[in-house]
């Protein structure tokens, strides 16, 4: 009897761990495509809670009708099998979600998100049945009901705590999201089998099959992209899914989140890209003279850092990138070479800047990822921090990616920048989904004139880029709400921008 009770407690513990561990893994599964904003987390948590609540309600009724351990074991085995299938079945939804964002199709975008949620909700609904079912099996007398329920729910909660930390601190970083789902599913299936009275051997097929899936190499998600490029490197990093695509002409692109965002480009022997990185580079020259020190917040694989290494090798460049794997692939495949004046930092942009005592001639913020962006890089406190790290005559350059045709984010950023820089804020449209903002420490500065003057002493190709940027500069837009660390609803702003454009 004691052995059976302990086995039941172990099952409850494992299910608790699998439930919360799967929630962490689910948020990770969604993050590369939907971001990891509060909206995504709210959606994930809500899906889990609703599924569990329904499971609790149904579980009590099922347990009363069939109060046998084998009934509970069968439910857990089915839940384990479905949970193991989640990362595989979810694959068709995720590229659909990416295309939905690109095409600004709100209905498809929402449908994709709900679809993935439903995939997760079904196994979690079954796992919700476990706790009330286990309580029913544990109660031998009415007077023991409170004690039995309290003990099992405490064990389940401890399991949830263990699952949360195991998933976030160990499993996801070490073995990846897919295997995290599989490991929790395997543990639950193994713990369920001893409760079967009959057919234990056939039931063993479930954990054996899951174990086989764990052993399978993750492989390449795509060896060829839809536009003919070849995937030559890919990895599910601690922060995102990243891949490098190479084309027949030898050009390489660092794509994040299934190609939804391109964050670095490389062409051997070429330094200017013909894309927004050139604007980032040229606007940093909008101070009184060419910058002698630059901080790049969000350097990715180092396209802009590499440009400085060529055009301004004497300039100190502090390249800050939160994802170490992205920096490493920059060194390996994007010619991000070690140079005396290049300093690579693996850190989150704002905490890194907070710790610095050095001041810069230019600070470049290129850490905004659509559809959602880090709210703490959009607030007046952050822009005040950035200004405090600029030398006299220094400039802050912000790349603001946005839905095509939308100015909502630009208005907010401009209004917030003005809290620190006054009216010394300008804009430059460098593409349909990129607007660069530049703010100067000197309120009387004329960045367009400074760019034209600086161009005279630069190589011809860079000089042309500088003068082109000067021609695009115009005063910052008006309107928009000032964001603070306390209130910065950037997720809602993005959603409303998508809806407005659609």
Backbone torsions as a table, in degrees:
resi	resn	phi	psi	omega
1	UNK	NA	-44.2	178.9
2	UNK	-63.5	-39.5	-179.7
3	UNK	-62.4	-42.4	178.9
4	UNK	-64.4	-40.0	178.9
5	UNK	-63.3	-42.3	180.0
6	UNK	-66.7	-38.6	178.7
7	UNK	-64.2	-37.1	178.0
8	UNK	-67.2	-41.7	177.9
9	UNK	-63.2	-39.0	178.2
10	UNK	-63.9	-40.1	178.4
11	UNK	-63.9	-44.0	178.9
12	UNK	-62.3	-42.3	178.3
13	UNK	-60.9	-46.4	-177.4
14	UNK	-66.0	-39.9	177.8
15	UNK	-64.8	-40.5	175.9
16	UNK	-60.4	-43.2	178.7
17	UNK	-64.8	-42.4	-179.4
18	UNK	-66.6	-34.0	-178.8
19	UNK	-64.9	-53.1	-178.7
20	UNK	-75.8	-33.8	175.6
21	UNK	-62.1	-38.8	177.3
22	UNK	-67.7	-33.8	176.9
23	UNK	-62.8	-44.4	177.7
24	UNK	-62.5	-43.4	-180.0
25	UNK	-66.8	-34.6	179.3
26	UNK	-65.3	-42.6	176.8
27	UNK	-60.5	-37.9	177.7
28	UNK	-68.2	-37.3	179.0
29	UNK	-63.4	-37.6	-178.7
30	UNK	-81.4	-28.1	-170.6
31	UNK	-56.3	-44.4	-178.5
32	UNK	-61.2	-24.1	-176.3
33	UNK	-105.9	-34.0	-177.5
34	UNK	-110.8	-6.3	-174.7
35	UNK	87.1	177.4	-180.0
36	UNK	-120.6	38.1	-177.9
37	UNK	-72.9	173.9	177.6
38	UNK	-63.2	-29.5	178.6
39	UNK	-66.0	-44.1	179.2
40	UNK	-65.5	-42.8	178.2
41	UNK	-64.1	-40.3	178.6
42	UNK	-62.6	-41.4	178.2
43	UNK	-62.3	-43.2	-178.8
44	UNK	-65.5	-47.5	-179.0
45	UNK	-63.8	-41.9	179.8
46	UNK	-62.4	-41.5	178.5
47	UNK	-59.8	-44.6	-179.7
48	UNK	-63.4	-47.7	-175.9
49	UNK	-65.8	-42.7	179.7
50	UNK	-64.4	-44.3	-179.9
51	UNK	-62.3	-43.1	-179.9
52	UNK	-66.7	-40.5	-179.0
53	UNK	-61.1	-44.0	177.8
54	UNK	-65.6	-39.5	178.2
55	UNK	-62.7	-41.3	177.3
56	UNK	-58.9	-45.4	-176.8
57	UNK	-64.4	-47.0	-178.8
58	UNK	-70.8	-36.0	-175.8
59	UNK	-59.6	-39.8	179.3
60	UNK	-62.3	-40.0	-179.4
61	UNK	-68.6	-43.3	180.0
62	UNK	-62.9	-41.4	-178.9
63	UNK	-63.0	-38.1	179.5
64	UNK	-66.5	-34.1	-178.4
65	UNK	-79.1	-32.6	-175.9
66	UNK	-138.6	72.2	-175.0
67	UNK	-80.0	63.5	-179.7
68	UNK	-129.7	140.1	-178.6
69	UNK	-56.4	-34.8	-177.9
70	UNK	-64.2	-33.3	176.8
71	UNK	-63.5	-43.5	177.1
72	UNK	-63.8	-43.3	-178.0
73	UNK	-60.5	-40.7	-179.9
74	UNK	-63.4	-41.0	179.0
75	UNK	-62.5	-43.1	-179.8
76	UNK	-65.6	-38.6	179.0
77	UNK	-63.8	-42.6	177.8
78	UNK	-64.1	-43.6	179.2
79	UNK	-61.6	-41.2	179.7
80	UNK	-63.4	-42.9	179.4
81	UNK	-63.2	-42.6	179.7
82	UNK	-68.2	-38.8	178.9
83	UNK	-64.0	-39.3	178.3
84	UNK	-64.2	-28.2	-178.2
85	UNK	-81.8	-16.9	-173.8
86	UNK	-53.6	-52.9	-176.9
87	UNK	-65.5	-22.5	179.2
88	UNK	-84.2	-45.0	-179.5
89	UNK	-69.4	-29.0	-177.3
90	UNK	-69.7	-21.7	-175.2
91	UNK	-52.0	-44.9	-179.4
92	UNK	-64.1	-26.9	-178.5
93	UNK	-74.4	-34.0	-170.3
94	UNK	-70.6	-47.3	173.9
95	UNK	-60.3	-33.7	176.8
96	UNK	-61.2	-40.0	179.1
97	UNK	-65.3	-39.9	178.7
98	UNK	-62.0	-46.7	179.1
99	UNK	-63.1	-33.6	-179.9
100	UNK	-63.6	-42.4	178.0
101	UNK	-64.7	-44.0	-179.6
102	UNK	-60.8	-38.7	-176.6
103	UNK	-90.4	-0.2	180.0
104	UNK	57.1	40.4	177.7
105	UNK	-97.6	99.3	-174.9
106	UNK	-64.5	-40.9	-178.1
107	UNK	-61.7	-45.3	179.7
108	UNK	-67.3	-40.0	179.5
109	UNK	-59.9	-49.0	179.7
110	UNK	-65.5	-40.3	179.3
111	UNK	-62.3	-38.2	178.9
112	UNK	-65.7	-43.7	-179.9
113	UNK	-63.1	-44.5	178.3
114	UNK	-64.1	-37.9	179.9
115	UNK	-59.7	-45.7	178.0
116	UNK	-65.2	-38.2	178.4
117	UNK	-62.0	-40.0	178.5
118	UNK	-64.1	-40.1	178.4
119	UNK	-57.4	-39.7	-179.3
120	UNK	-78.4	-32.6	-174.4
121	UNK	-65.7	-34.3	-176.1
122	UNK	-63.3	-52.9	177.5
123	UNK	-65.4	-32.6	179.2
124	UNK	-70.4	-33.1	173.4
125	UNK	-59.6	-44.6	178.8
126	UNK	-65.2	-38.5	178.6
127	UNK	-68.0	-29.0	177.1
128	UNK	-65.6	-24.6	179.0
129	UNK	-67.7	-25.4	-169.0
130	UNK	-62.2	-49.4	-173.6
131	UNK	-59.9	-53.3	178.7
132	UNK	-64.7	-33.9	177.7
133	UNK	-63.2	-45.1	-179.9
134	UNK	-64.4	-38.2	177.4
135	UNK	-61.7	-44.2	179.5
136	UNK	-60.0	-40.1	-179.9
137	UNK	-71.1	-25.7	-176.5
138	UNK	-85.8	-22.7	-174.8
139	UNK	-80.3	117.2	177.2
140	UNK	-101.4	-24.9	178.0
141	UNK	-144.7	150.6	-176.4
142	UNK	-58.1	-38.3	-177.4
143	UNK	-67.0	-13.8	178.6
144	UNK	-97.1	-1.3	-172.3
145	UNK	-60.7	-46.2	-178.4
146	UNK	-62.0	-44.6	-179.5
147	UNK	-63.3	-44.4	-178.5
148	UNK	-64.6	-45.0	-179.7
149	UNK	-63.4	-46.5	-179.5
150	UNK	-60.7	-42.2	-178.6
151	UNK	-65.0	-46.7	-176.9
152	UNK	-68.0	-38.3	178.1
153	UNK	-69.5	-32.0	175.0
154	UNK	-65.9	-43.5	178.4
155	UNK	-62.6	-42.0	178.7
156	UNK	-62.5	-40.8	-179.5
157	UNK	-67.3	-40.6	175.8
158	UNK	-62.2	-40.9	176.2
159	UNK	-61.1	-40.7	178.2
160	UNK	-62.0	-40.3	178.6
161	UNK	-63.4	-45.6	178.8
162	UNK	-63.0	-42.6	179.7
163	UNK	-63.2	-38.4	179.3
164	UNK	-61.8	-50.5	-177.8
165	UNK	-72.9	-35.7	178.5
166	UNK	-63.2	-41.8	-179.1
167	UNK	-69.2	-49.0	-172.8
168	UNK	-76.3	-35.9	-174.8
169	UNK	-94.8	-22.1	-175.5
170	UNK	-127.4	-60.4	-170.0
171	UNK	-63.5	-52.6	-177.7
172	UNK	-61.8	-46.4	178.8
173	UNK	-66.3	-32.8	-172.2
174	UNK	-91.6	-48.3	-174.0
175	UNK	-109.1	-10.6	176.7
176	UNK	95.6	169.0	-175.4
177	UNK	-66.3	-46.5	-176.5
178	UNK	-59.6	-47.9	-177.9
179	UNK	-71.9	-23.3	174.4
180	UNK	-63.5	-47.6	174.7
181	UNK	-55.9	-46.2	-175.2
182	UNK	-66.4	-38.9	-179.1
183	UNK	-65.7	-45.1	177.7
184	UNK	-64.1	-39.9	177.9
185	UNK	-63.1	-41.1	179.3
186	UNK	-62.1	-46.1	-178.8
187	UNK	-61.4	-42.1	179.6
188	UNK	-66.0	-41.6	-179.6
189	UNK	-64.2	-41.8	179.8
190	UNK	-63.4	-41.6	-178.5
191	UNK	-73.2	-19.2	-179.2
192	UNK	-81.2	-32.7	-172.5
193	UNK	-58.5	-41.8	-179.7
194	UNK	-59.9	-17.4	-178.0
195	UNK	-87.0	-5.5	177.3
196	UNK	-80.1	131.3	178.2
197	UNK	-79.8	-39.3	179.4
198	UNK	-127.2	165.7	172.9
199	UNK	58.6	39.3	176.5
200	UNK	-67.3	-38.2	-177.9
201	UNK	-64.9	-48.0	175.7
202	UNK	-61.0	-35.8	-179.2
203	UNK	-66.3	-23.9	179.7
204	UNK	-64.7	-13.8	177.5
205	UNK	-59.2	-35.8	-177.1
206	UNK	-62.5	-56.4	179.0
207	UNK	-64.8	-32.3	178.1
208	UNK	-64.9	-42.8	179.2
209	UNK	-64.4	-41.4	178.5
210	UNK	-64.2	-40.7	178.2
211	UNK	-61.3	-38.5	177.7
212	UNK	-64.4	-38.6	178.0
213	UNK	-66.2	-36.5	177.2
214	UNK	-63.3	-38.4	-177.4
215	UNK	-72.1	-22.0	-179.6
216	UNK	-63.9	137.4	174.3
217	UNK	-66.0	147.4	-179.4
218	UNK	-64.9	-33.5	175.8
219	UNK	67.5	-174.1	178.9
220	UNK	-90.9	130.8	176.8
221	UNK	-65.9	-40.7	175.8
222	UNK	-147.3	128.8	174.6
223	UNK	-89.5	-27.2	176.8
224	UNK	-127.0	137.5	177.4
225	UNK	-88.2	171.5	-177.0
226	UNK	-66.3	-23.3	-179.2
227	UNK	-104.7	21.8	169.5
228	UNK	93.0	-2.9	178.0
229	UNK	-77.1	156.6	179.2
230	UNK	-106.4	130.5	176.7
231	UNK	-76.9	113.4	-177.8
232	UNK	-104.1	-8.9	175.6
233	UNK	-160.2	140.3	174.5
234	UNK	-154.3	153.4	179.2
235	UNK	-163.5	141.5	168.7
236	UNK	-88.9	99.5	-175.1
237	UNK	-80.6	-176.3	178.8
238	UNK	-65.1	-21.2	-172.9
239	UNK	-116.3	-20.4	-170.6
240	UNK	-170.8	170.8	170.1
241	UNK	-92.2	124.2	-177.2
242	UNK	-126.0	145.0	175.5
243	UNK	-148.8	156.6	175.5
244	UNK	-113.9	125.5	-179.7
245	UNK	-110.6	129.6	178.8
246	UNK	-113.9	139.1	-179.0
247	UNK	-109.4	172.1	-173.9
248	UNK	-59.4	-29.4	-179.5
249	UNK	-81.9	3.0	178.9
250	UNK	90.0	-4.5	179.3
251	UNK	-71.2	146.5	-178.8
252	UNK	-126.8	142.0	-179.3
253	UNK	-129.6	130.7	171.6
254	UNK	-88.1	112.9	-179.4
255	UNK	-108.3	135.4	176.6
256	UNK	-111.6	141.2	172.5
257	UNK	61.4	60.0	173.8
258	UNK	60.7	35.8	175.5
259	UNK	82.1	3.6	-179.3
260	UNK	-66.7	-29.9	-178.8
261	UNK	-135.5	134.5	174.5
262	UNK	-105.3	121.9	-172.3
263	UNK	-114.2	-10.0	174.6
264	UNK	-155.5	148.5	175.7
265	UNK	-132.6	156.9	-179.9
266	UNK	-149.5	129.0	170.0
267	UNK	-130.6	120.5	-175.7
268	UNK	-57.2	128.9	177.9
269	UNK	80.9	-0.1	178.3
270	UNK	-117.1	146.2	-175.0
271	UNK	-119.1	-35.3	175.0
272	UNK	-89.9	144.5	-170.4
273	UNK	-105.7	-17.4	-173.4
274	UNK	75.3	12.9	-178.0
275	UNK	-131.8	-167.0	-168.6
276	UNK	-64.6	-20.9	179.5
277	UNK	-62.5	-33.8	178.2
278	UNK	-62.6	-36.6	179.5
279	UNK	-68.8	-39.8	176.1
280	UNK	-58.1	-45.9	-179.4
281	UNK	-62.4	-51.5	-172.7
282	UNK	-67.5	-38.6	-178.7
283	UNK	-67.1	-23.2	176.3
284	UNK	-69.5	-13.6	177.1
285	UNK	-89.8	8.4	-173.0
286	UNK	-84.5	7.4	173.8
287	UNK	-80.0	-164.5	-178.8
288	UNK	-65.0	-26.4	179.4
289	UNK	-155.2	175.3	179.5
290	UNK	-58.3	139.1	-175.3
291	UNK	-67.4	139.2	176.2
292	UNK	-98.3	-14.2	177.8
293	UNK	-148.3	136.6	-174.9
294	UNK	-139.1	139.3	170.4
295	UNK	-115.7	125.9	178.2
296	UNK	-107.8	110.9	-179.2
297	UNK	-95.6	100.5	-174.4
298	UNK	102.0	62.3	-172.8
299	UNK	-85.7	-11.1	-179.7
300	UNK	52.1	-130.4	-178.9
301	UNK	-88.0	6.9	167.0
302	UNK	94.9	28.6	178.8
303	UNK	-59.4	-49.4	-179.0
304	UNK	-70.0	-39.3	177.2
305	UNK	-60.9	-39.0	178.6
306	UNK	-66.4	-37.4	177.5
307	UNK	-61.8	-43.6	177.7
308	UNK	-63.6	-36.8	178.9
309	UNK	-60.7	-28.5	179.3
310	UNK	-88.7	-50.7	-173.4
311	UNK	-83.6	-27.3	-177.4
312	UNK	-140.7	67.2	-175.3
313	UNK	-62.4	-19.4	179.5
314	UNK	-86.7	-8.5	-179.6
315	UNK	-75.8	131.4	174.0
316	UNK	-74.5	127.8	-179.4
317	UNK	-122.0	117.6	171.5
318	UNK	-101.0	105.7	-177.3
319	UNK	-98.3	115.4	-174.5
320	UNK	-109.2	124.1	179.2
321	UNK	-140.7	129.3	-176.0
322	UNK	-72.9	-26.9	-174.9
323	UNK	-99.2	106.2	-177.4
324	UNK	-61.8	-34.9	-179.7
325	UNK	-64.6	-35.7	178.8
326	UNK	-67.5	-40.8	176.9
327	UNK	-63.7	-42.5	-178.7
328	UNK	-63.9	-39.8	178.3
329	UNK	-71.1	-26.3	173.4
330	UNK	-63.5	-41.6	177.7
331	UNK	-68.0	-33.3	-175.2
332	UNK	-83.6	-40.9	-170.6
333	UNK	-121.5	-7.2	-176.3
334	UNK	-121.0	18.3	175.4
335	UNK	57.2	34.8	175.3
336	UNK	-83.3	79.2	-172.2
337	UNK	-81.2	152.1	173.8
338	UNK	-70.7	125.0	178.0
339	UNK	-130.0	154.9	-176.8
340	UNK	-55.7	-33.1	-175.3
341	UNK	-101.8	6.0	177.2
342	UNK	-102.3	125.3	-178.5
343	UNK	-124.1	116.8	-177.6
344	UNK	-95.5	134.1	-178.1
345	UNK	-129.7	128.6	173.4
346	UNK	-97.0	103.0	-174.9
347	UNK	-166.9	160.7	171.0
348	UNK	-76.6	139.6	-168.1
349	UNK	-56.7	-54.0	-173.4
350	UNK	-69.2	-47.5	176.1
351	UNK	-58.7	-36.5	178.0
352	UNK	-62.8	-47.6	-178.4
353	UNK	-63.5	-36.8	-179.9
354	UNK	-58.8	-33.3	-175.8
355	UNK	-84.4	-11.4	-173.4
356	UNK	-81.2	144.5	172.4
357	UNK	-105.4	-15.6	-179.6
358	UNK	-73.3	148.3	173.5
359	UNK	-112.6	157.0	-172.0
360	UNK	-128.3	155.8	172.9
361	UNK	-78.3	-27.5	178.7
362	UNK	-147.5	136.1	171.4
363	UNK	-119.6	127.9	-175.8
364	UNK	-115.5	125.3	-178.9
365	UNK	-108.1	109.4	-178.6
366	UNK	-131.8	47.3	-174.9
367	UNK	-116.1	19.2	-179.4
368	UNK	-93.1	122.0	-179.1
369	UNK	-118.3	123.7	175.9
370	UNK	-79.3	154.0	5.8
371	UNK	-79.0	-19.0	-178.5
372	UNK	-118.6	150.2	-175.8
373	UNK	-124.2	154.8	179.3
374	UNK	-63.0	119.0	-175.0
375	UNK	-62.0	-31.9	-174.3
376	UNK	-74.2	-1.7	173.2
377	UNK	-104.5	14.1	-179.3
378	UNK	-122.3	6.4	-169.5
379	UNK	-102.5	162.5	-179.2
380	UNK	-65.9	-29.5	177.7
381	UNK	-66.0	-39.3	178.5
382	UNK	-67.4	-44.2	-178.3
383	UNK	-67.8	-32.3	173.7
384	UNK	-65.2	-40.7	176.9
385	UNK	-61.4	-44.7	179.6
386	UNK	-62.3	-43.2	-180.0
387	UNK	-62.2	-37.1	-179.5
388	UNK	-66.7	-14.7	179.4
389	UNK	-105.6	16.2	176.9
390	UNK	-104.7	140.7	174.0
391	UNK	-72.5	163.0	172.6
392	UNK	-54.1	132.3	-176.8
393	UNK	82.4	2.4	-177.1
394	UNK	-74.8	164.7	-178.2
395	UNK	-130.8	147.6	172.6
396	UNK	-112.5	124.2	-179.1
397	UNK	-113.5	127.2	-176.9
398	UNK	-123.0	123.2	173.2
399	UNK	-89.7	115.1	-178.2
400	UNK	-107.5	98.9	174.5
401	UNK	-80.1	142.8	-174.4
402	UNK	-156.1	161.5	174.0
403	UNK	-60.1	142.1	-177.9
404	UNK	-59.5	129.1	178.3
405	UNK	89.8	-2.9	-177.7
406	UNK	-103.7	136.7	176.8
407	UNK	-115.2	6.1	-174.4
408	UNK	-60.7	-47.2	-179.4
409	UNK	-66.0	-41.7	179.3
410	UNK	-60.1	-41.0	179.7
411	UNK	-63.5	-43.0	179.3
412	UNK	-63.7	-47.4	-178.9
413	UNK	-63.7	-40.1	-179.8
414	UNK	-65.6	-45.6	178.4
415	UNK	-61.4	-38.9	-179.2
416	UNK	-72.2	-38.5	175.9
417	UNK	-60.3	-37.5	-177.4
418	UNK	-65.6	-19.3	177.2
419	UNK	-66.8	-22.7	178.3
420	UNK	-108.9	-32.9	-172.5
421	UNK	-111.0	4.3	-179.7
422	UNK	63.0	-139.3	-178.8
423	UNK	-87.3	4.6	-178.8
424	UNK	-82.8	54.2	-179.8
425	UNK	-128.7	128.1	-179.3
426	UNK	-125.6	165.6	179.4
427	UNK	-128.7	155.3	176.0
428	UNK	-146.4	118.5	176.2
429	UNK	-80.8	115.1	-179.5
430	UNK	-110.9	6.6	179.3
431	UNK	169.6	169.6	-176.4
432	UNK	-65.0	-24.3	-179.2
433	UNK	-122.4	14.6	178.2
434	UNK	-134.4	123.2	170.6
435	UNK	-123.3	128.1	178.5
436	UNK	-98.7	134.3	176.1
437	UNK	-110.7	140.8	178.6
438	UNK	-131.1	131.7	178.4
439	UNK	-124.4	139.7	-176.2
440	UNK	-117.1	144.1	177.3
441	UNK	-65.6	-39.2	179.7
442	UNK	-79.1	114.3	-177.7
443	UNK	-66.0	-19.7	-178.8
444	UNK	-98.8	8.3	-177.4
445	UNK	-66.6	152.0	174.4
446	UNK	-123.9	87.1	-173.1
447	UNK	-60.3	-34.2	179.3
448	UNK	-63.3	-46.2	178.8
449	UNK	-64.8	-37.2	178.9
450	UNK	-65.1	-38.7	178.2
451	UNK	-64.1	-43.4	179.7
452	UNK	-63.4	-41.2	179.9
453	UNK	-67.1	-42.3	-179.2
454	UNK	-66.8	-33.4	-177.7
455	UNK	-58.5	-28.2	-176.0
456	UNK	-64.6	-23.1	-178.1
457	UNK	-106.2	10.2	-176.6
458	UNK	-107.6	161.2	175.4
459	UNK	-56.3	156.4	-171.9
460	UNK	-58.2	-43.1	-176.9
461	UNK	-66.5	-42.3	177.8
462	UNK	-70.0	-37.1	179.5
463	UNK	-59.4	-40.8	178.1
464	UNK	-63.8	-38.3	178.3
465	UNK	-66.4	-39.8	179.6
466	UNK	-64.2	-44.4	-179.1
467	UNK	-69.6	-34.8	176.2
468	UNK	-63.2	-42.0	178.4
469	UNK	-64.0	-40.6	178.9
470	UNK	-59.7	-38.3	-178.7
471	UNK	-69.0	-26.6	-178.1
472	UNK	-85.9	-17.0	-175.1
473	UNK	-67.3	137.0	175.1
474	UNK	-150.4	162.2	-178.1
475	UNK	-58.2	149.3	179.4
476	UNK	-62.7	152.9	-178.5
477	UNK	-71.1	163.8	178.3
478	UNK	-106.5	163.1	-178.3
479	UNK	95.7	177.1	178.5
480	UNK	99.5	152.7	-179.4
481	UNK	-96.6	142.5	176.1
482	UNK	-78.4	125.0	178.4
483	UNK	-92.3	144.0	177.1
484	UNK	-127.0	168.9	176.8
485	UNK	-60.5	-27.4	-178.9
486	UNK	-80.2	-40.4	-178.3
487	UNK	-132.0	106.6	177.9
488	UNK	-146.8	75.3	-174.8
489	UNK	-76.9	59.6	-174.1
490	UNK	-67.4	-29.3	178.4
491	UNK	-65.4	-44.1	178.0
492	UNK	-64.4	-38.7	179.1
493	UNK	-60.1	-43.8	-180.0
494	UNK	-65.3	-45.2	179.5
495	UNK	-60.8	-43.2	179.9
496	UNK	-67.9	-33.6	177.1
497	UNK	-65.4	-44.0	176.8
498	UNK	-60.0	-43.1	-179.4
499	UNK	-65.3	-41.9	-178.7
500	UNK	-62.4	-46.0	-178.4
501	UNK	-67.9	-40.5	179.1
502	UNK	-62.2	NA	NA
